[in-house]
Structure formats: C-alpha cells, structure tokens
C-alpha cells in the first residue's frame, strides 16, 4: 500500500512542474548574455543564464510568465504558455542613469556628471572601414569637428573641440588612452604617418570627449583644446569568448577633376599663344598621327583593394579578467603608390591579487608601414599638382626611351612633348614615372600601455599607482630616381631618417568615495603626476647615386655627396591636482578641481600654472513640486548645470625652449660655427583659457527621448606670438616671443537621442547633434594683421579669414577681368599690357585712365571656420535585419579654391573644362566669369597665389557618410553550430555629398580654408562578417 502511495505522489509532483529552456541574447549583437536572472513571475523560482546565454529551469505547472533581468538592460516579461523553449532578446536600457562615464583619473555615474562630456561607444563605430579611429568620430559628438584633408592613407585628420583655441600654437585635443597621454599628429616626414592610426578601432570600448572647463580642468595645462579619453576593451566574467571580425572591399575616388581631352587641349593652348602674338605656324600644340588622347587620371588614381581582420579572445572570473586581440589591415589607396599595412596586438589583464590589492596591465603594440606619393601642393612631382597639368595629347610610355616612359629627349626633367613644338611648362615630369620609380615610405613601431597597482586602504579609500609609456620609432625613407623628375638634377637622392620618441607617465591617485545614508554623496580625488618626453631625430641624405640598385636603403659608398642632420627635444611636466564632487540626495551637485602644472618650456619664474575648475547642477526632476505636477509628468529627468574653469596650452609657439636664448649651426667665410638663433623671454607666461558653460539635460516620455542643450564661451588670453623688433637690434628673426594675443570662441550645442519606434520586431533609433561656433580675434601685436597668402588674422575677425580681392566678372566688350577697389570704384585689368584701367560700364572699351589694384584693395571675404555643423544617425532594425544611415553636415564657411586657379593656368599645361567657358569675343562672352586667354599671363588674369571672390566658394555640405545593411543569423541556425553570433553586412562610406562647392570635396583642405591641389577623398565599399564562439 505504501509503495502505491509513493508512486501516486511522485506522479502528481511531476505533473505539477515542467522544464523550460532557451537562450537570452543581446538585440544589438545577437550574442548570448551570461548571468541574466530568469525568474518565474510572482515566485522565487529562478536561475541564471550560462556563458553562452542559455538556461534551463523547472517551472511550476501553473507558471504563466518568465521575467528576465540583467544590469544595464530593460527587463523583459515573456509568456510561457505551453512552450518548452522560450528565447528572449534584451535591449540596453538607455534610460538607466547609473551608466558609468569615464572622466579624468576615474569614472562617474552618468547621472552624477555635472560637466559637458560626449560619449561615443565603440559598438557604434566598430565596423567602419577607416584606418584610424579619429576619422570615425566625425559628426558623432556635438562640438567636435573632425576633417579628413584628403583620401591619402596615413594623412592625419584635423580634430577641433569647440573652436580654434590658439593663434599660432597647437589646436589639437589631448588624447588619453587608458589613462596615458598619447602622441597625436603626423609622425612621418617624407610620407604622412598618423600616430592615432596605431590604435586599432576594434579594441576601443568607448570614447569620452571632455569639452567644458569643469571636465577638462583636471588636465590643466594640456586641456585648452579639449580632451579625448579612449578606453580599450577588458575581459568580462564568463568562459573564454572568441570573436572574429573582418571586412573586404575596395576604395575609389569620390570625384576627380574634369580635364581637357586632347582635341580641347590643342584648341585652348593654341588660342592662348595666338592671343599672345604667336604666328599660326608656330602654335605649339599638335595632335599626333595616332590621335593620342590620354586620360592621366586613369594612370594616377585607381580602385584600391582593402581588407581588415581582427581576432580577439576575452574571459573572466572573479579574480582574473583578460582581453587579447590580433589585428591585420591592408589597404590600397586610391592614389597609386599609396598603401598602408598595419599589424596590431593588444593584451589587457586585470588581476585581483588579494581582497585589497588589484594589479593590471594594458598594452598595445603596433607595426605600421605606409607608402605614399608626394602630396605637396606646389611641387613638380606632387600628385594633384602634376596630374592636372599632364599633356593629354602625349603618351605615358615610350618603348624607345631608355626608361620605357615618355620623357623629353632634350630636357630629361620633363614629360615628353610628343608632336608638340615645346615642352610642358616648368619642367613638370611624367607623373607615372614618378609614382612607379620613386619611393616614399614610413615604418612605425609603437608601444602604448601601462601597468598599475590599486590598493584598498580602508573602506571607501583607495590608492592607485600607474606607470605608462608611449614609445615610438619612425623609420622614414625617400628615394628619387636619378633618371628623371626630382632626382635628375642631383643624380638621384636617398634620405633616411630615424625619430624615436618616448613619453613616460607616472600617476599616483588617491580616491575616497562615500555615501552617507544615500543622502550625502562625496567623491574626493588627489593626484600626483609626472611626465617626461624625449625625442631624437637623425637624418642622412646621399646624392649622386652610383647605381639604382641601391634604392632600398642608405648604403655607404654608393653616393657621391652625403649630408647629415639631427636634433634632440625634451620637456618635462610635474602636476599635482585635487578634485571633489558632492551631491545631496542626487539633487544638488557641486564639484571642483584645481591643478598645478610645472612645465619645463616655461621660464623658472613662471613655470608653475594653476588651473581651477568649478561646476554646479540641480536635478529639478527630483524636487517634490516637480514629481507632484501632473502637467510635467511626461518629463522623466530634468537637470540644469553650469561650470567655469581656467586651463592652459602647453603646445605653444616657439618650440621647446622659447624663454631662453639658444644657438644653432652657422657658416661664415666657409667655416662652420654656431650662432645665436633665438632671443629668450624670461617673462613668458602660459597661454590661458577661461571657459564658461551652461546646459540643460532632460529626458521625456519615460526616457525615450533624451536631449542636451548647452551654451559655451572660451576666452583665450596671452597667446604666444612673435613680436617684431627693429633689424638694427640684431635680434634673430627680428622677433621676440611674447604673450600678446587674445581670441574668443563661443557656441551652442544641441543633442537629441530618441527611440522613435519600438514595436516588437521593428525599432528605429535616431541621434541628432547640431553645433554652432563663432571665433573672433581680440588682440594682436599692436593691432597688426598677420598675413598669409590667402588668409589674414585680424582683430575683430575670425582666425585665418579668407582675404583678397572683390571680383566683378568679365568685361564683355574685350574679355578683361574686372575688380572692385576698396573705395568702391571698378578697374579692369588689360591683359595685353598687364595694366589696370578705370572701368566705365557706359564705355567698357575705354582704356585711357590708368589705375591700380594693390594690397590696400583687399578685404575679408569670409570665415574659413564653419559656423554650424553636426551629425544625424538613424538605426533601423526589423527582425534580424539592421540598416544604418549616418549623415554629416557643415557650413557657414568659405573655401579658397586655389586648385581652380591652377586648372585655369595660362602656361603650356593642361586645364580643367571650366576654361572652355572663356570669353572669345563680344558675341561669344562665355560664362561671364572666365576672361580671355593669353599665354603666360596667369598671374595677371587669375591673380595666382592670391584670393579673389572668383575662386572663393561656399563650403556648405550635407554628406551621407555611411550606409550599412546587416543581417544576424537567427538563433535557430546558430544553435546547430558552435557560434553564438554571426552577422554579415555590407556598407558604403562617404556615399554621397551634396554641395555647391566645385572642388573635389569641401573637406579637402591643404590649409585652414584653402584647397590647394589636395588629393581626392575616397569612397569605400565593403562587405564583412562578425562571428563569435
């Protein structure tokens, strides 16, 4: 009887419970989530997911719903029904305000940040096909401008955070990687080498851009241009996870210059020379019998293959966490001879040694080799300079020439003339020979990392000591073939340069964090930091090569002449700082910091600078009156904040020792010696910046829409400039370095992040940021303007404003150019005798009253700095498909299109098709903007090397910067494999540009606001794969 009763009870127990299993994945990555709490709603029955996100749970027979919870994700409730398998995807909860944000020397919860910090997560840019992370930041954060000057691989972009903050000093932000200040800029000499390209974008967890004074003051003297904090990935709890990410594709030029074909070239050149008096039988341009019509763009630019591979592994326990990655990138540039190869290795380890002691190492190693063409804007062998001038009626190759290339038999520096009666102007070489036979390459080895110990002294008090290093070695090499072009006159040349640079950083951080009954929350930090930077440079050059066999490196005895040069730079920085943050019930906030920096660049009396910062915030939404207001219930969070700070700029004009008198090498009477080359200024002070910031942060509709609005102002005082001195004083360079310049920047920023649609299988997330900025020069040396060829720095104007003449078109009666003088009168430039005459619209052919057009007639033609810019990101998901559309926009600036002047040259070179619209006669006036042709009169007709409104154009643009379509393999397929995620994608970068600018691209700048023979931008098509197992 008892046996029967036992069987009955067991049968009832089984009937009252069943097993439900499934998998929990991240919606954005399709990767399994370990550690998710899975609970039967209304009970304590539950379990946690395993390392791959899977779970199995015995649930009561009457269970109806499972609840899934995971920190940082929105909780999910899922009806069970009769199902035995329940799979769930979870979404990161953007409403959670306890998200951690990296700040200087520590972290803070996002809800407690009272300063202006923009965050960009690594996942947002992980699959963008760019050789360096800095290019990926463009348009992603308000107040941050990233401009890529050309499509040449290795060329570093220009990064500005809230304006241009120095007249002659450095304007790039400080880059900090895992707490260690890193080198940025161009490390190459003969070939561009972007130091930030050494950091593998796939290794980056997040970026934080510190923008206002309260955020940047913690970095004191290095913070005037903003700070970008980069955090690399770390291991996470769970078994080892492997990830493989790759993309392959190709790049092409977004746009190339429209050049004359052979017939048009012959017509235009002969018209130039006929106008200048050449008789018909001597006109220089001739077609050959074969009708040669060479499109030189096809021989200079190409479709370049690109590939990228990253393999990573990560794992973690309560004591040990690690992340390791290997990366390989191989990119062919759109310009021939431009290639980039990069190998990266990263190893991040965090080890809990004891309950009170932690140890960690974060290390990255990179080897990068970049080859490239000569990109100088005004060099005979320069890529764009030469390609737009090559003659289209001659061939590229000549099998009868010893080189196999078409080179002039008489002038071996020049492109072959073919049937033309004269050679190409200025000895411009055969550019394909230059690209094939000359060599420029930069090889960089770099190690960037740190090791730290962190100890828990007592509850809430911790001490961390960190030793960081950024060490790089650049081997720069250049070879110019002796048979033609740059190397012809010297008999060939080889140059090799070594530039090892090391920066040591030692940080000691004491931090105290205490919450008293969740009412009074205190965060204190004290830091002592020491930085030492040393760089050496050595270059050797040989000319008169014995044989081209020795083109690969510098070999003793293989050249007739040898030259050597070198130098050493060194500076140190000692810093002490303190920071406090306090809030009352997460409602009222106050924070402050002060940093003392001692910099070896400054004179002893003024070596130490003190940089304070202060911030305040009020979370209005925590007030009872706000919570009890039904009319405001749609606002889930509202915070008002403000800050003030003073920061400095260590990257000042005048080098490493501007305050002392220094000496350099010199020759006198054929004898070597030394000479006084710099007059020191013992009264030199810091460049200082006062920053003001006010902002409003608020969320509505339960956090579906989050907005940030900010106004900021920067007053930059005591800019370091060169004050002119009388030549009779004998001061080297006739100048003394002084603090004599002030500039101001101000602007507005607006950011909105929103979940527009979130319905089941379909979601639409949109992020928009818009920024404005205004720049004004406040003070210069005795109010004196600083002139550039195309720009001016003038009190009351934006820095580097475009400066030149007002062009009024073409005199339809005779084809002369017309300009407006400063007094409002008009003059026409008579092309025949290069003389200016008063222009009378009622009598346009009158050339009796001479006049002039001088520098006094120039005026400011516009600002080179955009006054508004931003980005607009849209992410759509439907089922397993995802689509991303990212736009960038910018405007309010003008660009001096110097390349157009060259395309309209009056020399014996090719031209752009715009010249076809020239004035030919009163009956054929052309477009009204292009004067008549006249050989060798380009300087007069086009005002070469000067700005005029004829060549100054609006720089406004809208770009569809990135289009990405992806597909995540469903879990039903993945369950049958060893993979826990698999995603395929296709993307186009730099897809479409909408602009009225006639040049290659409104962002192609060889100087601030000047497009001078810049290389084209690249459009990249890729397909890729992300898998995890």
PyMOL commands that set and color helices and strands:
alter all, ss='L'
color gray80, all
select helices_A, chain A and resi 2-15+110-112+122-125+133-136+195-198+201-203+213-222+262-275+280-282+297-300+383-387+425-427+431-437+485-487+548-550+604-606+620-622+624-627+630-632+727-729+732-734+781-783+841-843+855-857+898-903+913-917+938-942+971-974
alter helices_A, ss='H'
color red, helices_A
select strands_A, chain A and resi 17-26+37-40+46-48+54-60+65-69+76-79+88-90+100-103+106-109+117-121+144-147+158-161+174-177+180-182+204-210+227-232+238-253+304-316+320-332+339-352+357-371+439-458+461-480+493-516+520-545+559-584+588-599+608-619+635-649+662-668+671-678+687-700+705-724+735-759+762-772+774-779+786-787+791-793+801-810+817-820+826-830+835-838+859-862+868-878+881-891+894-897+947-948+952-954+957-968+981-995+1010-1011+1018-1028
alter strands_A, ss='S'
color yellow, strands_A
deselect
rebuild
show_as cartoon
